[in-house]
Amino acid sequence: MELTMRHVYIVGRNTLQNNLLCKLIQAGCSVQTSIVTLAAAKQIEGEALLLLDVSGMDEEQVLTSLHACHEDGFPRTVALLQAHQDHPLQHLMMFPCLRGLFYETSSEEEFVRGVSALLNGEHWLPRRWLGAYLESTRLSYTVPWAPDSTDLLTCKEQKVLSLLAEGLSNTSIAERMHISQHTVKTHLHNLFRKIGVNSRVNAVRWAMANLGPERVS
């Protein structure tokens, strides 16, 4: 099968582990592979497969990095690399560019098969992610918008929630709304309390269910 992409970029540090993964990809997929920084990855034009090394990152750092890969609209395919199985990252599937994920426990054979699938335009995502995304998508279309719920939120809180649902970090939300990060955190604290959630993931799910896809895009 002819590959749709000819270059793989590992976005992260120039570590021994990433160099070994480069060699594994070159041997198993016969494509050019490079290690680049996030800043360099943003300059890549045209179709490319970016493997975003998220080892050691917290949830907000992953969000920020993924948003940077997505924001300028180039047709890139992104997969998360060396993710921890306990990372609550399912909500990142809202990013159209995110098509794959490799856990830090993935075998070499599984890794090569996954990269090959991504290079051919397929997805490589955990079944539980796909199941959760399917359920949240169904919920967003079957649960009607509840005016009483959203009326509890101020205009600023609804805007913060909408940007959160787009996958923006606190820093990016602050820049978009021209407010401080402290103010963003205050809005998040208040809206979490009002809608009865205790995490960003649950807030995004609530937004999809109660605001609807057209109001969170």
C-alpha positions in Angstrom: 0.0 0.0 0.0 1.4 3.4 -1.0 2.0 5.8 1.9 0.1 9.1 1.9 2.9 10.8 4.0 6.6 10.5 3.5 8.1 12.1 6.6 7.7 11.5 10.3 8.7 14.1 12.9 9.1 13.2 16.6 8.3 16.4 18.4 10.3 16.5 21.6 13.7 16.3 23.2 16.7 14.6 21.4 16.8 11.7 23.8 18.2 8.2 23.5 14.6 6.9 23.5 13.4 9.2 20.7 16.5 8.3 18.6 15.7 4.6 19.0 12.2 5.3 18.0 13.4 7.1 14.9 15.5 4.1 13.9 12.6 1.8 14.5 10.3 3.9 12.3 12.9 4.1 9.5 13.5 0.3 9.6 9.8 -0.7 9.9 8.1 2.0 7.7 10.9 3.1 5.3 10.2 6.8 5.7 12.4 9.7 6.7 12.3 10.5 10.4 13.6 13.5 12.3 13.5 14.8 15.9 12.4 18.4 16.1 11.3 21.0 18.7 7.7 22.2 19.0 8.8 25.5 17.6 10.3 23.9 14.6 7.3 21.6 14.1 5.1 24.7 13.8 7.1 25.7 10.7 6.6 22.4 8.8 4.4 22.9 5.8 2.4 20.3 3.9 1.3 16.9 5.0 3.4 15.3 7.8 3.0 12.9 10.7 4.0 14.5 14.0 4.6 12.2 17.0 4.2 14.5 20.0 6.3 13.2 22.9 4.2 13.9 26.0 6.3 12.0 28.5 6.6 14.1 31.6 3.9 16.5 30.6 0.8 17.3 32.6 -2.6 17.7 31.1 -2.4 21.4 30.4 1.1 21.1 28.8 -0.3 18.5 26.5 -3.2 20.8 25.6 -0.9 23.7 24.9 1.4 21.6 22.7 -1.4 20.0 20.7 -3.1 23.4 20.2 0.2 24.7 18.8 0.4 21.9 16.3 -3.2 22.5 15.2 -3.7 26.3 15.3 -2.2 27.4 12.0 -4.3 25.0 9.9 -1.6 23.0 8.1 -2.8 19.5 7.2 -0.7 17.6 9.7 -1.6 14.3 11.4 -0.7 14.2 15.1 -0.3 11.3 17.4 0.6 11.4 21.1 3.8 9.5 21.9 4.8 7.8 25.2 1.5 8.8 27.0 0.8 7.5 30.4 -2.2 5.2 30.7 -3.6 7.2 33.6 -3.6 10.5 31.6 -7.3 11.7 31.2 -6.7 12.8 27.6 -9.9 11.5 25.9 -11.3 15.0 25.5 -8.4 15.9 23.2 -10.2 14.0 20.4 -11.9 17.3 19.7 -8.7 18.3 17.8 -9.2 17.2 14.2 -5.5 16.7 13.7 -5.2 14.1 16.6 -5.5 10.7 15.0 -3.3 8.4 17.1 -1.9 7.6 20.5 1.0 5.4 21.7 1.3 4.5 25.4 4.7 4.3 27.0 4.0 0.6 27.4 3.4 0.0 23.6 5.4 -2.8 22.1 7.8 -2.2 19.2 5.6 -4.2 16.9 2.4 -2.3 17.9 4.3 1.0 17.5 5.4 0.2 14.0 1.9 -1.0 13.0 0.4 2.1 14.4 2.8 4.5 12.6 2.2 2.6 9.3 -1.6 3.0 9.8 -1.2 6.7 10.5 1.0 7.2 7.4 -1.8 5.6 5.4 -4.4 8.0 6.6 -5.9 5.7 9.3 -6.6 6.3 13.0 -4.7 4.6 15.8 -6.6 5.3 19.0 -7.6 3.2 22.0 -11.0 1.6 21.8 -12.0 3.1 25.2 -11.2 6.6 23.7 -13.4 5.9 20.7 -16.2 4.6 22.9 -16.1 7.6 25.2 -16.0 10.0 22.2 -19.0 8.2 20.6 -21.0 8.5 23.8 -20.2 12.1 24.3 -21.0 12.9 20.7 -24.4 11.1 21.0 -25.1 12.9 24.2 -24.4 16.3 22.6 -27.1 15.6 20.0 -29.7 13.9 22.1 -29.6 16.1 25.2 -31.4 19.4 24.5 -29.9 22.7 25.5 -31.0 23.6 29.0 -31.5 27.4 29.2 -31.8 27.2 33.0 -28.4 25.7 33.2 -26.5 28.1 31.0 -28.4 31.1 32.4 -26.4 30.4 35.6 -23.2 31.3 33.8 -22.1 34.8 33.0 -21.2 35.8 29.4 -17.5 35.6 30.4 -17.9 32.2 32.0 -19.7 30.9 28.9 -16.9 32.2 26.7 -14.2 30.6 28.9 -16.1 27.3 28.8 -16.4 27.5 25.0 -12.7 28.1 24.6 -11.9 25.3 27.1 -14.1 23.0 24.9 -11.9 24.0 21.9 -8.9 22.6 23.8 -7.2 25.9 24.7 -5.0 26.1 27.8 -5.4 28.7 30.5 -2.7 30.7 28.9 -4.3 30.7 25.4 -7.7 31.5 26.9 -6.2 34.5 28.7 -4.6 35.7 25.5 -7.8 35.2 23.4 -9.9 37.1 25.9 -7.3 39.7 26.9 -7.5 38.9 30.6 -5.0 37.5 33.1 -4.5 33.8 33.8 -5.6 34.5 37.4 -9.0 35.8 36.0 -9.3 32.7 33.8 -8.7 30.4 36.9 -11.4 32.4 38.8 -13.9 32.0 35.9 -13.1 28.3 35.8 -13.5 27.9 39.5 -16.9 29.7 39.4 -18.3 27.8 36.4 -17.1 24.4 37.7 -19.1 25.1 40.9 -22.2 26.3 39.0 -22.4 23.3 36.6 -21.4 20.8 39.3 -18.1 19.4 37.8 -14.6 19.1 39.3 -12.4 18.8 36.2 -11.7 20.2 32.8 -12.7 16.9 31.1 -16.1 16.9 32.8 -16.6 20.6 32.0 -16.0 19.9 28.3 -18.5 17.0 28.4 -21.0 19.3 30.1 -20.5 22.0 27.4 -21.0 19.5 24.6 -24.2 18.2 26.2 -25.7 21.5 27.2 -24.3 24.1 24.8 -24.3 21.9 21.7 -21.5 21.5 19.1 -22.5 24.7 17.3 -22.0 26.8 20.5 -18.6 25.3 21.5 -16.9 25.7 18.2 
